Amino acid sequence: MALAAYTALLRAGVRLEVASELLTHRSVHTTADTYGHLPFPADPRTAALLA
């Protein structure tokens, strides 16, 4: 469930820090360590450049 939520947040362009809070992680490092392997850029402008 958390993976789907984080993926949706990331695709929407939500910053890592904000997603970390929404997922109730103790630290942004936890979020980065857990979901850092996902291939989705956090910035929609970056996604447009890569498309």
Biopython code that builds the backbone (N, CA, C, O; Angstrom):
import numpy as np
from Bio.PDB.StructureBuilder import StructureBuilder

atoms = [
    (1, "MET", "N", (0.817, -1.197, 0.000)),
    (1, "MET", "CA", (0.000, 0.000, 0.000)),
    (1, "MET", "C", (0.863, 1.263, 0.000)),
    (1, "MET", "O", (0.583, 2.199, -0.750)),
    (2, "ALA", "N", (1.891, 1.300, 0.819)),
    (2, "ALA", "CA", (2.743, 2.485, 0.892)),
    (2, "ALA", "C", (3.464, 2.722, -0.431)),
    (2, "ALA", "O", (3.656, 3.868, -0.838)),
    (3, "LEU", "N", (3.862, 1.649, -1.100)),
    (3, "LEU", "CA", (4.558, 1.796, -2.376)),
    (3, "LEU", "C", (3.656, 2.478, -3.398)),
    (3, "LEU", "O", (4.102, 3.369, -4.120)),
    (4, "ALA", "N", (2.411, 2.074, -3.464)),
    (4, "ALA", "CA", (1.470, 2.698, -4.396)),
    (4, "ALA", "C", (1.252, 4.163, -4.038)),
    (4, "ALA", "O", (1.179, 5.018, -4.920)),
    (5, "ALA", "N", (1.150, 4.448, -2.755)),
    (5, "ALA", "CA", (0.951, 5.832, -2.315)),
    (5, "ALA", "C", (2.161, 6.688, -2.665)),
    (5, "ALA", "O", (2.014, 7.800, -3.174)),
    (6, "TYR", "N", (3.347, 6.175, -2.396)),
    (6, "TYR", "CA", (4.552, 6.940, -2.689)),
    (6, "TYR", "C", (4.712, 7.146, -4.187)),
    (6, "TYR", "O", (5.084, 8.233, -4.630)),
    (7, "THR", "N", (4.437, 6.126, -4.957)),
    (7, "THR", "CA", (4.540, 6.236, -6.412)),
    (7, "THR", "C", (3.605, 7.326, -6.925)),
    (7, "THR", "O", (3.991, 8.124, -7.778)),
    (8, "ALA", "N", (2.388, 7.362, -6.412)),
    (8, "ALA", "CA", (1.429, 8.388, -6.828)),
    (8, "ALA", "C", (1.916, 9.778, -6.433)),
    (8, "ALA", "O", (1.801, 10.723, -7.214)),
    (9, "LEU", "N", (2.456, 9.905, -5.232)),
    (9, "LEU", "CA", (2.982, 11.198, -4.791)),
    (9, "LEU", "C", (4.139, 11.643, -5.668)),
    (9, "LEU", "O", (4.212, 12.803, -6.073)),
    (10, "LEU", "N", (5.032, 10.728, -5.955)),
    (10, "LEU", "CA", (6.197, 11.046, -6.757)),
    (10, "LEU", "C", (5.803, 11.448, -8.169)),
    (10, "LEU", "O", (6.339, 12.413, -8.714)),
    (11, "ARG", "N", (4.887, 10.727, -8.753)),
    (11, "ARG", "CA", (4.413, 11.064, -10.105)),
    (11, "ARG", "C", (3.725, 12.418, -10.138)),
    (11, "ARG", "O", (3.743, 13.108, -11.157)),
    (12, "ALA", "N", (3.112, 12.801, -9.005)),
    (12, "ALA", "CA", (2.425, 14.094, -8.931)),
    (12, "ALA", "C", (3.403, 15.238, -8.704)),
    (12, "ALA", "O", (3.013, 16.405, -8.727)),
    (13, "GLY", "N", (4.675, 14.904, -8.485)),
    (13, "GLY", "CA", (5.672, 15.945, -8.303)),
    (13, "GLY", "C", (5.874, 16.378, -6.873)),
    (13, "GLY", "O", (6.497, 17.410, -6.620)),
    (14, "VAL", "N", (5.352, 15.596, -5.916)),
    (14, "VAL", "CA", (5.514, 15.925, -4.504)),
    (14, "VAL", "C", (6.973, 15.720, -4.110)),
    (14, "VAL", "O", (7.578, 14.702, -4.446)),
    (15, "ARG", "N", (7.527, 16.689, -3.400)),
    (15, "ARG", "CA", (8.923, 16.593, -2.962)),
    (15, "ARG", "C", (9.102, 15.459, -1.962)),
    (15, "ARG", "O", (8.181, 15.099, -1.229)),
    (16, "LEU", "N", (10.303, 14.909, -1.952)),
    (16, "LEU", "CA", (10.638, 13.791, -1.082)),
    (16, "LEU", "C", (10.340, 14.107, 0.383)),
    (16, "LEU", "O", (9.824, 13.254, 1.105)),
    (17, "GLU", "N", (10.656, 15.307, 0.824)),
    (17, "GLU", "CA", (10.437, 15.695, 2.212)),
    (17, "GLU", "C", (8.954, 15.654, 2.574)),
    (17, "GLU", "O", (8.579, 15.196, 3.654)),
    (18, "VAL", "N", (8.122, 16.135, 1.662)),
    (18, "VAL", "CA", (6.676, 16.155, 1.892)),
    (18, "VAL", "C", (6.125, 14.730, 1.883)),
    (18, "VAL", "O", (5.319, 14.369, 2.740)),
    (19, "ALA", "N", (6.557, 13.928, 0.923)),
    (19, "ALA", "CA", (6.110, 12.535, 0.860)),
    (19, "ALA", "C", (6.511, 11.790, 2.126)),
    (19, "ALA", "O", (5.744, 10.972, 2.636)),
    (20, "SER", "N", (7.689, 12.063, 2.626)),
    (20, "SER", "CA", (8.165, 11.422, 3.845)),
    (20, "SER", "C", (7.235, 11.718, 5.012)),
    (20, "SER", "O", (6.903, 10.822, 5.789)),
    (21, "GLU", "N", (6.819, 12.960, 5.136)),
    (21, "GLU", "CA", (5.893, 13.336, 6.200)),
    (21, "GLU", "C", (4.536, 12.671, 6.020)),
    (21, "GLU", "O", (3.952, 12.172, 6.982)),
    (22, "LEU", "N", (4.035, 12.662, 4.789)),
    (22, "LEU", "CA", (2.725, 12.053, 4.524)),
    (22, "LEU", "C", (2.729, 10.549, 4.795)),
    (22, "LEU", "O", (1.716, 9.980, 5.205)),
    (23, "LEU", "N", (3.875, 9.914, 4.563)),
    (23, "LEU", "CA", (3.999, 8.475, 4.814)),
    (23, "LEU", "C", (4.369, 8.175, 6.264)),
    (23, "LEU", "O", (4.559, 7.018, 6.641)),
    (24, "THR", "N", (4.467, 9.226, 7.069)),
    (24, "THR", "CA", (4.794, 9.158, 8.501)),
    (24, "THR", "C", (6.125, 8.460, 8.779)),
    (24, "THR", "O", (6.258, 7.722, 9.755)),
    (25, "HIS", "N", (7.100, 8.703, 7.913)),
    (25, "HIS", "CA", (8.441, 8.195, 8.169)),
    (25, "HIS", "C", (9.126, 9.101, 9.185)),
    (25, "HIS", "O", (8.883, 10.308, 9.211)),
    (26, "ARG", "N", (9.975, 8.522, 10.013)),
    (26, "ARG", "CA", (10.693, 9.304, 11.019)),
    (26, "ARG", "C", (11.701, 10.249, 10.384)),
    (26, "ARG", "O", (12.036, 11.286, 10.956)),
    (27, "SER", "N", (12.179, 9.892, 9.210)),
    (27, "SER", "CA", (13.234, 10.668, 8.567)),
    (27, "SER", "C", (13.075, 10.596, 7.051)),
    (27, "SER", "O", (12.587, 9.604, 6.509)),
    (28, "VAL", "N", (13.494, 11.658, 6.385)),
    (28, "VAL", "CA", (13.491, 11.656, 4.929)),
    (28, "VAL", "C", (14.466, 10.594, 4.408)),
    (28, "VAL", "O", (14.304, 10.080, 3.300)),
    (29, "HIS", "N", (15.474, 10.273, 5.215)),
    (29, "HIS", "CA", (16.434, 9.236, 4.825)),
    (29, "HIS", "C", (15.754, 7.875, 4.721)),
    (29, "HIS", "O", (16.108, 7.067, 3.861)),
    (30, "THR", "N", (14.784, 7.618, 5.589)),
    (30, "THR", "CA", (14.028, 6.365, 5.526)),
    (30, "THR", "C", (13.296, 6.273, 4.198)),
    (30, "THR", "O", (13.304, 5.229, 3.546)),
    (31, "THR", "N", (12.671, 7.359, 3.806)),
    (31, "THR", "CA", (11.935, 7.391, 2.544)),
    (31, "THR", "C", (12.880, 7.185, 1.372)),
    (31, "THR", "O", (12.591, 6.401, 0.468)),
    (32, "ALA", "N", (14.001, 7.883, 1.384)),
    (32, "ALA", "CA", (14.971, 7.765, 0.289)),
    (32, "ALA", "C", (15.546, 6.358, 0.220)),
    (32, "ALA", "O", (15.710, 5.808, -0.870)),
    (33, "ASP", "N", (15.852, 5.773, 1.367)),
    (33, "ASP", "CA", (16.409, 4.419, 1.384)),
    (33, "ASP", "C", (15.397, 3.385, 0.908)),
    (33, "ASP", "O", (15.752, 2.416, 0.236)),
    (34, "THR", "N", (14.135, 3.598, 1.263)),
    (34, "THR", "CA", (13.092, 2.637, 0.923)),
    (34, "THR", "C", (12.638, 2.750, -0.527)),
    (34, "THR", "O", (12.423, 1.738, -1.193)),
    (35, "TYR", "N", (12.493, 3.976, -1.015)),
    (35, "TYR", "CA", (11.898, 4.181, -2.330)),
    (35, "TYR", "C", (12.856, 4.794, -3.356)),
    (35, "TYR", "O", (12.446, 5.106, -4.474)),
    (36, "GLY", "N", (14.107, 4.964, -2.989)),
    (36, "GLY", "CA", (15.073, 5.601, -3.869)),
    (36, "GLY", "C", (15.330, 4.863, -5.164)),
    (36, "GLY", "O", (15.835, 5.449, -6.122)),
    (37, "HIS", "N", (14.991, 3.587, -5.209)),
    (37, "HIS", "CA", (15.225, 2.791, -6.416)),
    (37, "HIS", "C", (14.179, 3.032, -7.498)),
    (37, "HIS", "O", (14.367, 2.616, -8.641)),
    (38, "LEU", "N", (13.084, 3.694, -7.156)),
    (38, "LEU", "CA", (12.018, 3.906, -8.135)),
    (38, "LEU", "C", (12.488, 4.847, -9.240)),
    (38, "LEU", "O", (13.171, 5.833, -8.964)),
    (39, "PRO", "N", (12.130, 4.553, -10.480)),
    (39, "PRO", "CA", (12.649, 5.316, -11.609)),
    (39, "PRO", "C", (11.907, 6.609, -11.910)),
    (39, "PRO", "O", (12.161, 7.227, -12.943)),
    (40, "PHE", "N", (11.001, 7.035, -11.045)),
    (40, "PHE", "CA", (10.203, 8.219, -11.339)),
    (40, "PHE", "C", (10.881, 9.471, -10.819)),
    (40, "PHE", "O", (11.184, 9.551, -9.629)),
    (41, "PRO", "N", (11.129, 10.455, -11.682)),
    (41, "PRO", "CA", (11.720, 11.706, -11.215)),
    (41, "PRO", "C", (10.720, 12.481, -10.363)),
    (41, "PRO", "O", (9.518, 12.430, -10.625)),
    (42, "ALA", "N", (11.192, 13.183, -9.365)),
    (42, "ALA", "CA", (10.318, 13.925, -8.453)),
    (42, "ALA", "C", (9.777, 15.205, -9.088)),
    (42, "ALA", "O", (8.749, 15.726, -8.656)),
    (43, "ASP", "N", (10.445, 15.698, -10.079)),
    (43, "ASP", "CA", (10.040, 16.945, -10.705)),
    (43, "ASP", "C", (9.401, 16.664, -12.061)),
    (43, "ASP", "O", (10.065, 16.133, -12.951)),
    (44, "PRO", "N", (8.126, 17.008, -12.238)),
    (44, "PRO", "CA", (7.447, 16.733, -13.520)),
    (44, "PRO", "C", (8.178, 17.342, -14.722)),
    (44, "PRO", "O", (8.099, 16.806, -15.828)),
    (45, "ARG", "N", (8.889, 18.455, -14.515)),
    (45, "ARG", "CA", (9.638, 19.055, -15.624)),
    (45, "ARG", "C", (10.770, 18.119, -16.063)),
    (45, "ARG", "O", (11.094, 18.029, -17.247)),
    (46, "THR", "N", (11.360, 17.429, -15.090)),
    (46, "THR", "CA", (12.404, 16.461, -15.419)),
    (46, "THR", "C", (11.801, 15.311, -16.218)),
    (46, "THR", "O", (12.393, 14.841, -17.189)),
    (47, "ALA", "N", (10.632, 14.867, -15.806)),
    (47, "ALA", "CA", (9.953, 13.778, -16.520)),
    (47, "ALA", "C", (9.707, 14.170, -17.977)),
    (47, "ALA", "O", (9.867, 13.353, -18.883)),
    (48, "ALA", "N", (9.319, 15.423, -18.191)),
    (48, "ALA", "CA", (9.053, 15.886, -19.554)),
    (48, "ALA", "C", (10.347, 15.888, -20.384)),
    (48, "ALA", "O", (10.327, 15.571, -21.573)),
    (49, "LEU", "N", (11.450, 16.240, -19.758)),
    (49, "LEU", "CA", (12.726, 16.250, -20.467)),
    (49, "LEU", "C", (13.176, 14.845, -20.843)),
    (49, "LEU", "O", (13.789, 14.640, -21.890)),
    (50, "LEU", "N", (12.867, 13.880, -19.982)),
    (50, "LEU", "CA", (13.290, 12.511, -20.217)),
    (50, "LEU", "C", (12.384, 11.762, -21.189)),
    (50, "LEU", "O", (12.772, 10.723, -21.723)),
    (51, "ALA", "N", (11.189, 12.281, -21.420)),
    (51, "ALA", "CA", (10.209, 11.610, -22.284)),
    (51, "ALA", "C", (10.567, 11.735, -23.743)),
    (51, "ALA", "O", (9.847, 11.226, -24.602)),
]
sb = StructureBuilder()
sb.init_structure("model")
sb.init_model(0)
sb.init_chain("A")
sb.init_seg("    ")
for serial, (resi, resn, name, xyz) in enumerate(atoms, 1):
    if name == "N":
        sb.init_residue(resn, " ", resi, " ")
    sb.init_atom(name, np.array(xyz, "f"), 0.0, 1.0, " ", f" {name:<3s}", serial, name[0])
structure = sb.get_structure()
